[in-house]
Structures are given as structure tokens and as C-alpha cells.
């Protein structure tokens, strides 16, 4: 539940801020009448993302054992790569993302077509949604309870929506730089867990090149990884009661390098600006 909540909270807030910038800019420039196609595009993106998440989940359930392990392993490694890229991309682009969105709104308005604005909202929000679908698929195989897992995802979306609305309305100012820094570091822990779980899935599917080495330890008697708490930790931080040495090396190496690189990479100027303020620029 913690994994799915954090994923949808972070991705949902990014989508909410994108919408806030677009809607705020339209309001400031006297084009509030074009809000409807923006909401339509965002809603369509949300529906498509939900359909993608359900399709990926059903696909994994229906696949035979070895193939299921292979698909889940590939999905976990792909999610690790995208999560890592996303964190660094947001860090680097925080200064220009608002200006880029406003330029795209101007371009859409210049066409005189409501469909152009709907498409802008669809593609902008849809990217976040498809990333979310992949991340939820990647983490779902280690979840202890499907109901709690998806409840966490729904709670994350709801929380992100409330925060986004509060920020846009101006009723609250959120320290966005702090929020994104903290959640980015937390996402790296999730990514490290996905990395080590993905390697194990591919190893068990017999399609991993090379050998992961011997077992590093065995804490199954102390905390089984198929217990409720063990599966919770497996989803959240990649816990494995008897990991291979290669998994441990990959996990430690990732967490030793990526967070340091992230903190050494300074955020773009203006990254703490609230969406409403950004819309006025």
C-alpha cells in the first residue's frame, strides 16, 4: 500500500501541477472558456491510463509461470530505469517546464481548435498516467493484498488532487522543492527494490545473462518474505529473505550512487514556484 500510495501521489501531483499551469495560464490570458477541452483531454488521459493499468494487471495474471516471471522482471527493470530518468528529468527541467507548457498552450490557441488544447492536456497528463500504470504493474507482484494495494493507489490520486487544488486556489502554499526532493529520494528506494526484484524474476525465468552468485544470507526464519509484513517490505524496499549476492550488490550500488548524484544536481531556478504564480509569469 505504501508503494502504490507514493507512486500515485507523486505522479498524480505532477499531473495536477501540469493542469494547474495550463488552466491558470488560460485564465490569465482571458481564455477561461477553453477549460472544457482541457478537462476533457485530462479525463480521457486518466481513463486511458486506468485501462492500461488494468490491462497490464490482467496480462500478468493470465501468463504461464516462466513467461510471467520474465514479463514481471522486464517490467521491474524498465520501471527502475523510467523512475530514475523521471526523477533526474524533473530536477533538471523544473526551471523551464512552466514556460514550455505555456508556449504549447499558445501554439494550441493559435490553431483556433479546441481539439489542440484537448490533445495537449491528453498527452501531458497521459504521460504521467502511463508511467503510473507501469510502476503499479511492476510493484504489484510483491503486494500482499491486491485490495490494499489498489486502495493505496486510489488514496494517492485523491491526496494529489486535493493538494493540487489547494495549491492552484492559493489557499495553501506547498514547499514544492522540499516535497519533490523528499519524494524523489523515496522513489529511489522504491527503484532500488524494483531493480533487485527484477533481477531475481529474470534469474528465476532463466533468461538473465550471467549468474547472481550465491545466497548472501537467509533470514526466512526471522522474517519470511511471503508473510504479510515481508511482502509489504518487499514491495516498499525490495526485501528478500534470501537474496543472491548480485541482488545485494545492485541494490547497494544503486542507493550509493543515485541519491548522491541527485543531491549534487542542483534544481532549476524557480522550481519552488507555485503553479498559480507560474501562470502569471
Secondary structure as UniProt FT lines:
FT   HELIX           2..28
FT   TURN            29..30
FT   HELIX           32..34
FT   HELIX           35..62
FT   HELIX           65..93
FT   TURN            94..96
FT   HELIX           97..110
FT   TURN            111..112
FT   HELIX           114..140
FT   TURN            141..142
FT   HELIX           146..169
FT   HELIX           176..204
FT   TURN            205..206
FT   TURN            220..222
FT   TURN            225..226
FT   HELIX           228..237
FT   TURN            241..242
FT   HELIX           245..264
FT   TURN            269..272
FT   HELIX           275..280
//
